[in-house]
Amino acid sequence: MFSNIGIPGLILILTLALIIFGPKKLPEIGRAFGQTLKEFKKSTRELTEDVMSDVEEEKKKLTK
């Protein structure tokens, strides 16, 4: 998705974000984005573990 942006495009996006949100708000936005990604990864990991444990239980039931 972002493979076509390149360095100049990334610099443009960061510059626009700095202009729009300002230097004081940008770190807060970055922190919020980081927390969101962290929670998303945690939820995804938990969901994957739940599904895998259910699959393992079904395999055990079928082998008995």
ABEGO torsion letter per residue (X at the ends): XAAAAEAAAAAAAAAAAAAAAEAAAAAAAAAAAAAAAAAAAAAAAAAAAAAAAAAAAAAAAAAX
